Amino acid sequence: MSPTVFRELLSRLRDRIAVEDADERIEGSGEPIVSPQHRRSAAAERALADAEEVESTDRLREGETDVDR
């Protein structure tokens, strides 16, 4: 491979993988990106809170306390 061909190939490769200025290319709301594993809707949060409340009520009815765990 001649040096000229190598330089041209290297130049094309640099152009292909070049990253633009991040501030100009990223668009969005500006809110942090949350992992889908940790993302919950308000309805899901309410359902979890309700389930925890029912569970704690059931434990109190059975006479169990947090200390008994």
Buried (B, 14 or more C-beta within 10 A) or exposed (E): EEEEEEEEEEEEEEEEEEEEEEEEEEEEEEEEEEEEEEEEEEEEEEEEEEEEEEEEEEBEEEEEEEEEE
